[in-house]
Amino acid sequence: MAQAIIEAAAAHYAYGKQVQTRALRDITRMWVTVDRNNIIDSWTAKAGAAALLVAQAQQATAEDSIEYSMAVMEAEEIEPAQHQVLAAGFAGIAYPLGDRQRQPIRLEESIASPAYTALRAIKTGYTTDRAMGIGLDNLLLRSQMQISDAARQAEGVAMTAAPVRMHYVRMLNPPSCSRCTILAGKTYRAQEAFRRHPGCDCRHIPMTEALAGDMTTDPYQYFNSLSAQDQDKYFKPSDAQAIRDGADIFQVVNARSGTYTSEGGALATYYGTTKRGFWGGTESLANKVSGDRYRRSVRVRLMPEEIYKRAKGDRAEQLRMLEDYGYITGLGQNPEGVVRGPGVGYLGGRKPSYSLDPATGSFTAASRNAND
């Protein structure tokens, strides 16, 4: 059953990419005819037709999403929904770009926006050719996301209409960035928003039971399937090296979201530095700063890049510092997470003890009591 569902998801994704490709090709042809001496008015006159192309692609992918959802439910022997889901209801809508909720706008307004992007680029010193390229990139990204989101929304509604409680599993479409990788295999309720960044092409698979054992649901298996060169490309060299050295992929990737440069010039992160964080919960905390909800650690939490820089090639020192700053947890590399993973729980404010194995050059955790 699982393999059939995966194959259906792959076919659904391939069709969606075909629809997107045709729409983006036609929109590109419209963009290159814009009068460069009158960018705003020229593109505004074409934006309605471009928005229609996107809306048609939205409806096509929404129709396929509904059929795909029905096929998956049939494969899982779930009774079909009692209510019909109409694909047209997902077309002609400008879905918010990114995770944050914003004031809704019309699809035509969203498609018209890249003209202003190009004009701002010209005002900041870019050549007209380069500025038009920037505008086209923005136009294609917006269009791609609107088409993808229509498909995702249609799937979500189809799942909600099912007579049983459905959820979906997030699956990667390799190659994937680090942010998507750590979300691989996560299970969401049908009504939850699909977290994505601009350009995200992850898939979600409707089901009543999460798939297991597939590469795209295991972030470590996916990471290890990449060459060292691609690991460095998609995760940044220092982050990829830390993961290869045994660091927890979730700690490494999430730390990147809170990076800053400390007063001493070190590359550090705010992630995990409060009492609620895996690392911050074991650190001495400073007084709470106005505006912060929790107190943060007295020590700055160095990023892996800074750790490798300071260790100066000393292998034992690299691993010691990765452990000291909470990247190597001593609890292994669990695809479901070691901080809140099943059967692990919080460390109770204590770090496990580690020992360096001279034969492998890596740290291993001492045995821990089940109640620790």
Contacts in CASP RR format, 6 or more apart in sequence:
PFRMAT RR
TARGET T0000
AUTHOR 0000-0000-0000
METHOD contacts of the structure
MODEL  1
MAQAIIEAAAAHYAYGKQVQTRALRDITRMWVTVDRNNIIDSWTAKAGAA
ALLVAQAQQATAEDSIEYSMAVMEAEEIEPAQHQVLAAGFAGIAYPLGDR
QRQPIRLEESIASPAYTALRAIKTGYTTDRAMGIGLDNLLLRSQMQISDA
ARQAEGVAMTAAPVRMHYVRMLNPPSCSRCTILAGKTYRAQEAFRRHPGC
DCRHIPMTEALAGDMTTDPYQYFNSLSAQDQDKYFKPSDAQAIRDGADIF
QVVNARSGTYTSEGGALATYYGTTKRGFWGGTESLANKVSGDRYRRSVRV
RLMPEEIYKRAKGDRAEQLRMLEDYGYITGLGQNPEGVVRGPGVGYLGGR
KPSYSLDPATGSFTAASRNAND
1 75 0 8 1.000
1 76 0 8 1.000
2 211 0 8 1.000
2 214 0 8 1.000
4 75 0 8 1.000
5 72 0 8 1.000
5 75 0 8 1.000
5 76 0 8 1.000
5 205 0 8 1.000
5 207 0 8 1.000
5 211 0 8 1.000
6 171 0 8 1.000
6 205 0 8 1.000
6 211 0 8 1.000
6 214 0 8 1.000
8 68 0 8 1.000
8 71 0 8 1.000
8 72 0 8 1.000
8 75 0 8 1.000
9 68 0 8 1.000
9 72 0 8 1.000
9 171 0 8 1.000
9 203 0 8 1.000
9 205 0 8 1.000
11 68 0 8 1.000
12 64 0 8 1.000
12 65 0 8 1.000
12 68 0 8 1.000
12 203 0 8 1.000
13 173 0 8 1.000
13 201 0 8 1.000
13 203 0 8 1.000
15 61 0 8 1.000
15 64 0 8 1.000
16 60 0 8 1.000
16 61 0 8 1.000
16 64 0 8 1.000
16 147 0 8 1.000
16 151 0 8 1.000
17 201 0 8 1.000
19 57 0 8 1.000
19 60 0 8 1.000
19 61 0 8 1.000
19 64 0 8 1.000
19 147 0 8 1.000
20 57 0 8 1.000
20 61 0 8 1.000
20 143 0 8 1.000
20 144 0 8 1.000
20 147 0 8 1.000
20 148 0 8 1.000
22 57 0 8 1.000
23 53 0 8 1.000
23 54 0 8 1.000
23 56 0 8 1.000
23 57 0 8 1.000
23 143 0 8 1.000
23 147 0 8 1.000
24 140 0 8 1.000
24 143 0 8 1.000
24 144 0 8 1.000
26 53 0 8 1.000
27 50 0 8 1.000
27 53 0 8 1.000
27 54 0 8 1.000
27 139 0 8 1.000
27 140 0 8 1.000
27 143 0 8 1.000
28 136 0 8 1.000
28 140 0 8 1.000
30 46 0 8 1.000
30 49 0 8 1.000
30 50 0 8 1.000
31 43 0 8 1.000
31 50 0 8 1.000
31 114 0 8 1.000
31 132 0 8 1.000
31 135 0 8 1.000
31 136 0 8 1.000
31 139 0 8 1.000
32 136 0 8 1.000
33 46 0 8 1.000
34 42 0 8 1.000
34 43 0 8 1.000
34 46 0 8 1.000
34 115 0 8 1.000
34 132 0 8 1.000
35 41 0 8 1.000
35 42 0 8 1.000
36 128 0 8 1.000
36 132 0 8 1.000
39 115 0 8 1.000
39 118 0 8 1.000
39 119 0 8 1.000
39 132 0 8 1.000
40 115 0 8 1.000
40 116 0 8 1.000
40 119 0 8 1.000
42 115 0 8 1.000
43 112 0 8 1.000
43 114 0 8 1.000
43 115 0 8 1.000
44 112 0 8 1.000
44 115 0 8 1.000
47 108 0 8 1.000
47 111 0 8 1.000
47 112 0 8 1.000
47 115 0 8 1.000
48 108 0 8 1.000
48 111 0 8 1.000
50 111 0 8 1.000
50 139 0 8 1.000
50 143 0 8 1.000
51 92 0 8 1.000
51 107 0 8 1.000
51 108 0 8 1.000
51 110 0 8 1.000
51 111 0 8 1.000
54 92 0 8 1.000
54 107 0 8 1.000
54 111 0 8 1.000
54 143 0 8 1.000
54 146 0 8 1.000
54 147 0 8 1.000
55 91 0 8 1.000
55 92 0 8 1.000
55 107 0 8 1.000
56 91 0 8 1.000
57 143 0 8 1.000
57 147 0 8 1.000
57 150 0 8 1.000
58 90 0 8 1.000
58 91 0 8 1.000
58 92 0 8 1.000
58 93 0 8 1.000
58 146 0 8 1.000
58 147 0 8 1.000
58 150 0 8 1.000
58 151 0 8 1.000
59 87 0 8 1.000
59 88 0 8 1.000
59 89 0 8 1.000
59 90 0 8 1.000
59 91 0 8 1.000
59 150 0 8 1.000
61 147 0 8 1.000
61 148 0 8 1.000
61 150 0 8 1.000
61 151 0 8 1.000
61 154 0 8 1.000
62 87 0 8 1.000
62 88 0 8 1.000
62 89 0 8 1.000
62 90 0 8 1.000
62 91 0 8 1.000
62 150 0 8 1.000
62 151 0 8 1.000
62 153 0 8 1.000
62 154 0 8 1.000
63 87 0 8 1.000
63 154 0 8 1.000
64 151 0 8 1.000
65 87 0 8 1.000
65 150 0 8 1.000
65 151 0 8 1.000
65 152 0 8 1.000
65 154 0 8 1.000
65 155 0 8 1.000
65 158 0 8 1.000
66 85 0 8 1.000
66 87 0 8 1.000
66 154 0 8 1.000
66 155 0 8 1.000
66 158 0 8 1.000
68 155 0 8 1.000
69 154 0 8 1.000
69 155 0 8 1.000
69 156 0 8 1.000
69 158 0 8 1.000
69 159 0 8 1.000
69 206 0 8 1.000
70 80 0 8 1.000
70 81 0 8 1.000
70 158 0 8 1.000
72 205 0 8 1.000
72 206 0 8 1.000
72 207 0 8 1.000
73 79 0 8 1.000
73 80 0 8 1.000
73 81 0 8 1.000
73 162 0 8 1.000
73 166 0 8 1.000
73 206 0 8 1.000
74 80 0 8 1.000
76 207 0 8 1.000
76 208 0 8 1.000
78 162 0 8 1.000
78 163 0 8 1.000
78 164 0 8 1.000
78 166 0 8 1.000
78 208 0 8 1.000
79 162 0 8 1.000
79 163 0 8 1.000
79 164 0 8 1.000
81 158 0 8 1.000
81 161 0 8 1.000
81 162 0 8 1.000
81 163 0 8 1.000
82 161 0 8 1.000
82 163 0 8 1.000
83 161 0 8 1.000
85 154 0 8 1.000
85 157 0 8 1.000
85 158 0 8 1.000
85 161 0 8 1.000
87 154 0 8 1.000
90 150 0 8 1.000
90 151 0 8 1.000
90 153 0 8 1.000
90 154 0 8 1.000
90 157 0 8 1.000
91 150 0 8 1.000
92 107 0 8 1.000
93 107 0 8 1.000
93 146 0 8 1.000
93 150 0 8 1.000
94 104 0 8 1.000
94 105 0 8 1.000
94 106 0 8 1.000
94 107 0 8 1.000
94 109 0 8 1.000
94 110 0 8 1.000
94 146 0 8 1.000
95 145 0 8 1.000
95 146 0 8 1.000
95 149 0 8 1.000
95 150 0 8 1.000
95 153 0 8 1.000
96 102 0 8 1.000
96 104 0 8 1.000
97 110 0 8 1.000
97 142 0 8 1.000
97 145 0 8 1.000
97 198 0 8 1.000
98 145 0 8 1.000
98 196 0 8 1.000
98 197 0 8 1.000
98 198 0 8 1.000
99 193 0 8 1.000
99 195 0 8 1.000
99 196 0 8 1.000
99 197 0 8 1.000
107 146 0 8 1.000
110 142 0 8 1.000
110 146 0 8 1.000
111 139 0 8 1.000
111 142 0 8 1.000
111 143 0 8 1.000
113 138 0 8 1.000
113 142 0 8 1.000
114 135 0 8 1.000
114 136 0 8 1.000
114 138 0 8 1.000
114 139 0 8 1.000
114 142 0 8 1.000
115 135 0 8 1.000
117 134 0 8 1.000
117 135 0 8 1.000
117 138 0 8 1.000
118 131 0 8 1.000
118 132 0 8 1.000
118 133 0 8 1.000
118 134 0 8 1.000
118 135 0 8 1.000
119 131 0 8 1.000
121 130 0 8 1.000
121 131 0 8 1.000
121 134 0 8 1.000
121 135 0 8 1.000
122 128 0 8 1.000
122 131 0 8 1.000
126 134 0 8 1.000
141 198 0 8 1.000
141 199 0 8 1.000
144 199 0 8 1.000
145 196 0 8 1.000
145 198 0 8 1.000
145 199 0 8 1.000
145 200 0 8 1.000
148 199 0 8 1.000
148 200 0 8 1.000
148 201 0 8 1.000
149 194 0 8 1.000
152 194 0 8 1.000
152 204 0 8 1.000
155 168 0 8 1.000
155 204 0 8 1.000
155 206 0 8 1.000
156 168 0 8 1.000
156 190 0 8 1.000
156 191 0 8 1.000
156 206 0 8 1.000
158 206 0 8 1.000
159 166 0 8 1.000
159 167 0 8 1.000
159 168 0 8 1.000
159 190 0 8 1.000
159 206 0 8 1.000
160 166 0 8 1.000
160 190 0 8 1.000
160 191 0 8 1.000
162 206 0 8 1.000
164 208 0 8 1.000
165 208 0 8 1.000
166 190 0 8 1.000
166 206 0 8 1.000
166 207 0 8 1.000
166 208 0 8 1.000
167 187 0 8 1.000
167 188 0 8 1.000
167 189 0 8 1.000
167 190 0 8 1.000
167 206 0 8 1.000
167 207 0 8 1.000
167 208 0 8 1.000
167 210 0 8 1.000
168 187 0 8 1.000
168 188 0 8 1.000
168 190 0 8 1.000
168 204 0 8 1.000
168 205 0 8 1.000
168 206 0 8 1.000
168 207 0 8 1.000
169 185 0 8 1.000
169 186 0 8 1.000
169 187 0 8 1.000
169 188 0 8 1.000
169 204 0 8 1.000
169 205 0 8 1.000
169 207 0 8 1.000
169 210 0 8 1.000
169 211 0 8 1.000
169 217 0 8 1.000
170 183 0 8 1.000
170 184 0 8 1.000
170 185 0 8 1.000
170 186 0 8 1.000
170 187 0 8 1.000
170 188 0 8 1.000
170 194 0 8 1.000
170 202 0 8 1.000
170 203 0 8 1.000
170 204 0 8 1.000
171 184 0 8 1.000
171 185 0 8 1.000
171 202 0 8 1.000
171 203 0 8 1.000
171 204 0 8 1.000
171 205 0 8 1.000
171 211 0 8 1.000
171 214 0 8 1.000
171 216 0 8 1.000
171 217 0 8 1.000
172 180 0 8 1.000
172 181 0 8 1.000
172 184 0 8 1.000
172 202 0 8 1.000
172 203 0 8 1.000
172 216 0 8 1.000
172 222 0 8 1.000
173 201 0 8 1.000
173 202 0 8 1.000
173 203 0 8 1.000
173 216 0 8 1.000
174 216 0 8 1.000
174 222 0 8 1.000
174 225 0 8 1.000
175 226 0 8 1.000
175 230 0 8 1.000
175 234 0 8 1.000
176 184 0 8 1.000
176 202 0 8 1.000
176 222 0 8 1.000
176 234 0 8 1.000
177 197 0 8 1.000
177 234 0 8 1.000
178 234 0 8 1.000
178 235 0 8 1.000
178 236 0 8 1.000
178 239 0 8 1.000
178 253 0 8 1.000
178 256 0 8 1.000
179 197 0 8 1.000
179 253 0 8 1.000
180 196 0 8 1.000
180 197 0 8 1.000
180 200 0 8 1.000
180 202 0 8 1.000
181 219 0 8 1.000
181 222 0 8 1.000
181 223 0 8 1.000
181 234 0 8 1.000
181 235 0 8 1.000
181 249 0 8 1.000
181 253 0 8 1.000
182 219 0 8 1.000
182 249 0 8 1.000
182 250 0 8 1.000
182 253 0 8 1.000
182 254 0 8 1.000
183 195 0 8 1.000
183 202 0 8 1.000
184 202 0 8 1.000
184 216 0 8 1.000
184 217 0 8 1.000
184 218 0 8 1.000
184 219 0 8 1.000
184 222 0 8 1.000
185 210 0 8 1.000
185 211 0 8 1.000
185 216 0 8 1.000
185 217 0 8 1.000
185 218 0 8 1.000
185 335 0 8 1.000
187 210 0 8 1.000
188 194 0 8 1.000
188 204 0 8 1.000
190 206 0 8 1.000
194 202 0 8 1.000
194 204 0 8 1.000
196 202 0 8 1.000
205 211 0 8 1.000
210 217 0 8 1.000
211 217 0 8 1.000
213 221 0 8 1.000
215 221 0 8 1.000
215 222 0 8 1.000
215 225 0 8 1.000
216 222 0 8 1.000
217 335 0 8 1.000
218 335 0 8 1.000
219 249 0 8 1.000
219 335 0 8 1.000
220 249 0 8 1.000
220 333 0 8 1.000
220 335 0 8 1.000
221 335 0 8 1.000
223 231 0 8 1.000
223 235 0 8 1.000
223 240 0 8 1.000
223 243 0 8 1.000
223 249 0 8 1.000
226 234 0 8 1.000
228 240 0 8 1.000
228 244 0 8 1.000
231 240 0 8 1.000
231 243 0 8 1.000
231 244 0 8 1.000
232 240 0 8 1.000
232 241 0 8 1.000
234 240 0 8 1.000
235 243 0 8 1.000
235 252 0 8 1.000
235 253 0 8 1.000
236 256 0 8 1.000
236 305 0 8 1.000
238 303 0 8 1.000
238 304 0 8 1.000
238 305 0 8 1.000
238 307 0 8 1.000
238 308 0 8 1.000
239 252 0 8 1.000
239 253 0 8 1.000
239 256 0 8 1.000
239 304 0 8 1.000
239 305 0 8 1.000
241 304 0 8 1.000
241 308 0 8 1.000
242 252 0 8 1.000
242 304 0 8 1.000
242 307 0 8 1.000
242 308 0 8 1.000
242 322 0 8 1.000
242 327 0 8 1.000
243 249 0 8 1.000
243 252 0 8 1.000
243 333 0 8 1.000
245 318 0 8 1.000
245 319 0 8 1.000
245 322 0 8 1.000
245 328 0 8 1.000
245 362 0 8 1.000
246 322 0 8 1.000
246 328 0 8 1.000
246 332 0 8 1.000
246 333 0 8 1.000
246 362 0 8 1.000
247 304 0 8 1.000
247 322 0 8 1.000
247 327 0 8 1.000
247 328 0 8 1.000
248 326 0 8 1.000
248 327 0 8 1.000
248 328 0 8 1.000
248 329 0 8 1.000
248 331 0 8 1.000
248 332 0 8 1.000
248 333 0 8 1.000
248 337 0 8 1.000
248 338 0 8 1.000
248 339 0 8 1.000
249 333 0 8 1.000
250 337 0 8 1.000
250 339 0 8 1.000
251 278 0 8 1.000
251 279 0 8 1.000
251 326 0 8 1.000
251 327 0 8 1.000
251 329 0 8 1.000
251 339 0 8 1.000
252 304 0 8 1.000
252 327 0 8 1.000
254 271 0 8 1.000
254 272 0 8 1.000
255 269 0 8 1.000
255 271 0 8 1.000
255 272 0 8 1.000
255 301 0 8 1.000
255 303 0 8 1.000
255 304 0 8 1.000
255 327 0 8 1.000
256 269 0 8 1.000
256 271 0 8 1.000
256 303 0 8 1.000
257 269 0 8 1.000
257 271 0 8 1.000
258 269 0 8 1.000
258 270 0 8 1.000
258 271 0 8 1.000
259 267 0 8 1.000
259 268 0 8 1.000
259 269 0 8 1.000
259 303 0 8 1.000
260 268 0 8 1.000
260 269 0 8 1.000
260 270 0 8 1.000
261 267 0 8 1.000
261 268 0 8 1.000
262 268 0 8 1.000
262 300 0 8 1.000
266 300 0 8 1.000
266 302 0 8 1.000
266 306 0 8 1.000
267 302 0 8 1.000
267 303 0 8 1.000
267 305 0 8 1.000
267 306 0 8 1.000
268 300 0 8 1.000
268 301 0 8 1.000
268 302 0 8 1.000
268 303 0 8 1.000
268 306 0 8 1.000
269 301 0 8 1.000
269 302 0 8 1.000
269 303 0 8 1.000
270 296 0 8 1.000
270 301 0 8 1.000
271 301 0 8 1.000
272 278 0 8 1.000
272 279 0 8 1.000
272 280 0 8 1.000
272 301 0 8 1.000
273 279 0 8 1.000
273 280 0 8 1.000
273 283 0 8 1.000
273 296 0 8 1.000
273 297 0 8 1.000
273 300 0 8 1.000
273 301 0 8 1.000
274 280 0 8 1.000
274 281 0 8 1.000
274 285 0 8 1.000
274 292 0 8 1.000
274 293 0 8 1.000
274 294 0 8 1.000
274 295 0 8 1.000
274 296 0 8 1.000
274 297 0 8 1.000
275 281 0 8 1.000
275 285 0 8 1.000
275 294 0 8 1.000
275 295 0 8 1.000
276 294 0 8 1.000
278 326 0 8 1.000
278 329 0 8 1.000
278 339 0 8 1.000
278 347 0 8 1.000
279 297 0 8 1.000
279 301 0 8 1.000
279 325 0 8 1.000
279 326 0 8 1.000
280 296 0 8 1.000
280 297 0 8 1.000
280 301 0 8 1.000
281 297 0 8 1.000
281 349 0 8 1.000
282 347 0 8 1.000
282 349 0 8 1.000
282 350 0 8 1.000
282 351 0 8 1.000
283 297 0 8 1.000
283 298 0 8 1.000
283 299 0 8 1.000
284 297 0 8 1.000
284 298 0 8 1.000
284 299 0 8 1.000
285 295 0 8 1.000
285 296 0 8 1.000
285 297 0 8 1.000
285 298 0 8 1.000
286 295 0 8 1.000
286 296 0 8 1.000
286 297 0 8 1.000
286 298 0 8 1.000
287 295 0 8 1.000
288 294 0 8 1.000
288 295 0 8 1.000
289 296 0 8 1.000
301 325 0 8 1.000
301 326 0 8 1.000
302 310 0 8 1.000
302 321 0 8 1.000
302 325 0 8 1.000
304 322 0 8 1.000
304 327 0 8 1.000
307 318 0 8 1.000
307 321 0 8 1.000
307 322 0 8 1.000
307 325 0 8 1.000
307 327 0 8 1.000
308 318 0 8 1.000
310 321 0 8 1.000
311 317 0 8 1.000
311 318 0 8 1.000
311 321 0 8 1.000
315 361 0 8 1.000
316 356 0 8 1.000
316 361 0 8 1.000
319 328 0 8 1.000
319 356 0 8 1.000
319 361 0 8 1.000
319 362 0 8 1.000
319 363 0 8 1.000
320 356 0 8 1.000
320 363 0 8 1.000
322 328 0 8 1.000
323 329 0 8 1.000
323 330 0 8 1.000
323 354 0 8 1.000
323 363 0 8 1.000
328 354 0 8 1.000
328 363 0 8 1.000
329 338 0 8 1.000
329 339 0 8 1.000
330 338 0 8 1.000
330 352 0 8 1.000
330 354 0 8 1.000
330 363 0 8 1.000
330 364 0 8 1.000
330 365 0 8 1.000
331 338 0 8 1.000
331 344 0 8 1.000
331 352 0 8 1.000
331 365 0 8 1.000
332 338 0 8 1.000
332 365 0 8 1.000
334 341 0 8 1.000
334 344 0 8 1.000
336 342 0 8 1.000
337 344 0 8 1.000
338 344 0 8 1.000
339 345 0 8 1.000
339 346 0 8 1.000
340 346 0 8 1.000
347 372 0 8 1.000
348 372 0 8 1.000
350 372 0 8 1.000
352 365 0 8 1.000
352 366 0 8 1.000
352 368 0 8 1.000
352 372 0 8 1.000
353 365 0 8 1.000
353 366 0 8 1.000
354 363 0 8 1.000
354 364 0 8 1.000
354 365 0 8 1.000
354 366 0 8 1.000
355 363 0 8 1.000
355 364 0 8 1.000
355 366 0 8 1.000
356 362 0 8 1.000
356 363 0 8 1.000
357 363 0 8 1.000
357 364 0 8 1.000
END
